[in-house]
């Protein structure tokens, strides 16, 4: 039953979890439409909170990630921090 062929395509794993947090940042920065409202809405405190969560995950999972997971987390943190700084500076 733990065979990858039996896994649902909607199953959450570390990578999809990180991607969902990164997406939440982009939505909170108003870069893309909020899927609920259908509008681009800025919520900078929410964006900051999601970036902080990504940073905590990075610190707490150090040494326990695959190379691919670490690369994904590092890239998402870099991109979201940069976008946040651009909007708040």
Secondary structure, 3 states (H helix, E strand, C coil): CCCHHHCCCCCCCHHHHHHHHHHHHHHHECCCCCCCCCCCCECHHHHHHHHHHHHHHHHHCCCCCCHHHHHHHHHHHHHHHHHHHHHHC
